[in-house]
Amino acid sequence: MSEITKVALDAMGGDNAPKAIIQGALDVITKRQDIHVFLVGKEKIIEEELNKHEYPKEQISIVNATEIIETAEPPVMAIRRKKDSSIVVAMNMVKTGQADAFVSAGSSGAILVGGQVLVGRIKGVERPPLAPLIPTKNGVSLLIDCGANVDARPSHLVQFAKMGSIYMKNVIGIDNPKVAIVNIGAEEEKGNALVKETFPLLKACEDINFIGSIEAREIPHGEADVIVCEAFVGNVILKLFEGVGSTLISQIKNGLMTNVRSKIGALLVKPTLKETLKKFDASEYGGAPLLGLNGLVVKTHGNSTAKEVANSIIQCVTFKEQRINDKIKETIQKKVE
Amino acid sequence: MSEITKVALDAMGGDNAPKAIIQGALDVITKRQDIHVFLVGKEKIIEEELNKHEYPKEQISIVNATEIIETAEPPVMAIRRKKDSSIVVAMNMVKTGQADAFVSAGSSGAILVGGQVLVGRIKGVERPPLAPLIPTKNGVSLLIDCGANVDARPSHLVQFAKMGSIYMKNVIGIDNPKVAIVNIGAEEEKGNALVKETFPLLKACEDINFIGSIEAREIPHGEADVIVCEAFVGNVILKLFEGVGSTLISQIKNGLMTNVRSKIGALLVKPTLKETLKKFDASEYGGAPLLGLNGLVVKTHGNSTAKEVANSIIQCVTFKEQRINDKIKETIQKKVE
């Protein structure tokens, strides 16, 4: 039998907590025996929710945490002051090795700060990037970095490329993943100071399959598997991706309701439309990992459903099984030593 | 009778040149007598194309230019060497006052460089931003800057906000346009170094209606009329907007063709779908102006249709009638003196 993966799950984080979060945990443990989930949060609330369900009791533990970090709170302060919050308690479990991974739909800021401050970076990793998957024509691409650490240096971006490649190869299963840097033109001499400095470093890097620049227009086509950028640009790409997609879809749906003819048409196209839009939903791959930490931290969407939570837990198993952190250590420390 | 607006049109630029470009010019002059178009490019080719049409001859002149700047050419070199290219010849016409404006679907790089080097900046303008309109739920927003000058300073962004406000008010007709800066969170303390430095300057600026930060997710909702950012980020937003939209639409269209039921549905929804997607096309407002120059330079899409060219020419008339450059001078020089 394979080893047990221990996942600390933030039962209090996200718009649909605790119901959808706990549901996600139960969905996954009823299918897989190699997972133990620690539900971290207010004991009574979690118990009450658990009591509504039948489930394999030996795969779930409750870890009491009396405080909650709200999304609007300044992250650094929140992490420092709310020692008994679900995020801080769960992060400490990863730090001490009680849990292999932490999954949360809670405050992005607190998760990013806590990851660095509490869980800590792998030796040699300069910055832990947040790396969500975005849907493309061909499947998904890893957008790295979308975190809170803006104004990156070229050496950070090179590490992002390496860590992203390891993740895409071993967790998503893409052989020899193609790496590109976000730029405003295809030519090597284009770009801002950061991109111009980083480009030759990526080109010279032996650990990755660098294919050059990618313009934002090409990102949805899926020609690169690992899309490297600094966090400000990454954040803009990630959020615009979601914003344009959802706006366009809602406009189309509203448009279809304007007359009888199109309403009938809408009924007929609904199943295939749903199928198409499902392809544009990356949540079946889980949440966004914060890479380069001594453990795994996964940030899921604030509005995560049980499905996204369940997939994020499975992602933690793959991450552990594939020894991603050992592979990151090997690659990053090779150059440091 | 109102004054004549003289527009130099690059007959050689863009994927559909010269046919669609010339068609656009003819479409507009047959409707409006207050416009004179100089078709700049290879005389014989233009003449041949013109001979296929009936049109008011007194509103069109051909200006011979024997060279063409290709999209792939390094812009600075091209502008310097190809003195008899359509872009250089037309830009010089704007500089000397023979034309009020220049419209081109040709090389973005050459147009941006030529605008600065040949047409020249209004005194006090630090950088001329390229400011395309992007479609939103509510209409359009001006995205400023999407040009070639990356790594901007805070003072540049403040000028972009002022020039963008003047344009949206007087050309697009939006009263007291709302200005926002692209950021990765709504709070004032968020952002990269550039945004953090620029935010208080925009807040203190009396000439604009600053509403704070805008996250990329909110851009398609149209809550800001003028969206300020430096050119690298602007370029990413513009191209991703187009990329996500077109990918999603093509996926939906392909999806609808997968079975008989959805094919029938597709026939029924086609008219309203077309109507909805039309709203997501900003080309009815013309092309992207390069603001802050001694004259007007408008960059249209490389694949511009006759309609986009015609609308860009009308945009030049409004720009002149509304004395946009006088208004930019007043606002920018007020602080300089």
Interface residues (C-beta under 8 A of the other chain):
Chain A: P74 T136 K137 A148 V150 D151 V182 I184 E189 G191 N192 A193 V195 E215 A216 R217 E218 I219 P220 H221 A231 F232 V233 N235 V236 I237 L238 K239 L240 F241 E242 G243 V244 G245 T247 L248 I249 Q251 I252 N254 G255 L256 T258 N259 R261 S262 I264 G265 A266 L267 L268 V269 K270 P271 T272 L273 E275 T276 K279 F280
Chain B: P74 T136 K137 A148 V150 D151 V182 I184 E189 G191 N192 A193 V195 E215 A216 R217 E218 I219 P220 H221 A231 F232 V233 N235 V236 I237 L238 K239 L240 F241 E242 G243 V244 G245 T247 L248 I249 Q251 I252 N254 G255 L256 T258 N259 R261 S262 I264 G265 A266 L267 L268 V269 K270 P271 T272 L273 E275 T276 K279 F280
